[in-house]
Amino acid sequence: MPPALDEIVEELRDADRQERIELLIDMAKKLPPLPDRLAHFKDEAHRVPECQSPVFLVVEPEGNRVRLFADAPIEAPTVRGFVALLVEGLDGATAGEILGVPGDLIERTGMPEILGMLRVRGLHGVLSRLKIMVARAANASDAEARR
Amino acid sequence: MPATYAHPEVLVSADWVQEHLNDPKVRIVETDEDALLYSQGHVPGAVEIGWHLHLQDQLRRDYIDVPRFEALCSAAGIANDTTVVFYGDNSNWWACYALWAFKLFGHRDCRIMNGGYALWASQGRPMSKEVPSYPPTDYKVERADEAAIRAFRDDVLAHAKAGRPMIDVRSPDEYTGKKLHMEGYPQEGSLRGGHIPGARSVPWKRAINDDGTFKSPDQLRALYEGEIGLKPEDNVVAYCRIGERSSHTWFVLKYLLGFPKVRNYDGSWTEWGNLVRVPIATGEEPQRSDVIPDGGLQIPFANSGSWTISDRNLQPGICLRESVNSVSRSGSRSRSGLTIRHCIDREDAPCRLRWMKSSRS
C-alpha cells in the first residue's frame, strides 16, 4: 500500500470506536470539491453504481501517476469519508499501487465495527469501481504511448 | 376542506420539533442508514437509536427482548408516557423502522418528523454535535402487541394462499426478479429472485415527495386505494428485503391512511427468497389493475398458464378461459390474447378490473 494510505489505515485501526467516527467525519469534511474543470464528469459514466448515494470518481493519468478526484454528498458521511480516505491515500499513486490495494481495505480500517456487517459491502463497490477506472485509464494511456 | 391523514397527530413538522426541543415530555430520536450521520450533527437534544446496533439482537435474527428494550428506553430518557419523535436520513426509512420496532413493544406515543434529516438540514435549522444524556427512567413494557403488526413467514404463506393483498415495496428490478439484491447492498442477496405471488409492486418512494415529506392524503389514497385497489378494511402485508423499506409503507398505510390491519413482514425477501419450496412469481406483469380504456383492455395470453381476473366485487379468482362471460359482457378472444371491452360487477356497475397471470406451479 502507498505510505499515505497505510498511514490513514493504521490511524483508523488504532483508534477506538468514537475516535474512528470522528476521524471519518473529519475526512469527509475535508474532501476537496471536484475542480470546476471536472464538474461535467458528474455523469452516469463516473457514478459508482453500487452506491445508493450519488458518488462520483474521476481519475486522470499524469505521467506514470494517477490523479484522483471524487464527489459524494455531505449528508452521506460514511461513503464520503471513505471516498475522502481513498483520495487522501491514493491521489498521485501509480496505477499499479492503486490496483494493488488489498481487497480487505475496509476491514483493515475497522469500519465494519461502526457500520455493521450488512452495510459495509457497499463501500467495496467504491474500491472496485476505482480499480476498474484506473485499469481502464492505464490501458488507454498504454495504447496512446504505443501509437 | 382538504382531506387529512387518518391519524394526523403521528406526523409532526420540523417547526413542531423545534418548538419542543426542550420539552421534557418529548424525546427526539435519530435513526439513520448512514452510521456516521448522527455524529456529524443532529437535532439538538436528539438521541441516536441504531436500527442494527440497538434494536436488533446481534446473534439471532430478531429484535431485542423486553428487558433490553426497557433498558434502551431508560438510557435514552424515554418513559412510558414520553412522546417519541423519530427522524432520520433516506426520507425517514429507518425512522419508520424504529417507530415500527417501538410499536412492537407497544410504546404509545410515537411520531415521525415529516421530511426527516434532509429537510431539517436544508432549512438551516439548529444542529448540534453534543450527545445529550438524560436521567434514566423506569420504563416498563405495558402491552406488546407484536402479532398485530408483524407477519412471520407462515402467516405470509397463508396470506398469499388466501389471495389477500400484499405490497412489495422494493425496486422494480427486485420485484421482477432481475436483481437478487438492492443496488449497493450485495450482502443482502437471496438465492431466488422475484416476489411473493399476488403481491403488488409499489416502491416505497412513491409515497414521498422530492423533499422527503409524505405525499398528501389525497395523493396517497389515489395511489394505494385508487391505483392499487386496496380497501381500508383489507388485511395487508408489506414486505421488502429486510423489512425496513416496508416499515415506511406500513407507516403510511397504518397511520396516514388509517388501515387497521397492516403488518410488516420483516423476514421479507432475504427470508422468502431463500426458503425451500415456497411459491415465487417473476416478471413484471403478475397483476395489473386497469379501468377498461376505450377500445378495450388487451390481455395477452402466454403460451402456458392461465389468466385470472378478479375484483373485490366479483367472485375472486374467476378463470378467464372458463368464465369470461361472467365478467365481461363483451369481450373477444384471439389466439394471441383477449380483449375486454366492458366490465361490470354483480350490481351491474362498471368496475375496475384486476388481472394477473397465474404463474404458480
Chai-1 contact restraints between the chains, C-beta under 6 A:
chainA,res_idxA,chainB,res_idxB,connection_type,confidence,min_distance_angstrom,max_distance_angstrom,comment,restraint_id
A,I21,B,L36,contact,1.0,0.0,6.0,A-B,restraint_1
A,I21,B,S39,contact,1.0,0.0,6.0,A-B,restraint_2
A,L24,B,L36,contact,1.0,0.0,6.0,A-B,restraint_3
A,I25,B,L36,contact,1.0,0.0,6.0,A-B,restraint_4
A,I25,B,S39,contact,1.0,0.0,6.0,A-B,restraint_5
A,I25,B,Q40,contact,1.0,0.0,6.0,A-B,restraint_6
A,E50,B,G184,contact,1.0,0.0,6.0,A-B,restraint_7
A,C51,B,G184,contact,1.0,0.0,6.0,A-B,restraint_8
A,Q52,B,G184,contact,1.0,0.0,6.0,A-B,restraint_9
A,A76,B,D34,contact,1.0,0.0,6.0,A-B,restraint_10
A,P77,B,L36,contact,1.0,0.0,6.0,A-B,restraint_11
A,P77,B,L37,contact,1.0,0.0,6.0,A-B,restraint_12
A,P77,B,Q40,contact,1.0,0.0,6.0,A-B,restraint_13
A,T78,B,D34,contact,1.0,0.0,6.0,A-B,restraint_14
A,T78,B,A35,contact,1.0,0.0,6.0,A-B,restraint_15
A,T78,B,L36,contact,1.0,0.0,6.0,A-B,restraint_16
A,I114,B,A35,contact,1.0,0.0,6.0,A-B,restraint_17
A,L115,B,A35,contact,1.0,0.0,6.0,A-B,restraint_18
A,G116,B,H52,contact,1.0,0.0,6.0,A-B,restraint_19
A,L118,B,Q187,contact,1.0,0.0,6.0,A-B,restraint_20
A,R121,B,P186,contact,1.0,0.0,6.0,A-B,restraint_21
A,R121,B,Q187,contact,1.0,0.0,6.0,A-B,restraint_22
A,G122,B,G184,contact,1.0,0.0,6.0,A-B,restraint_23
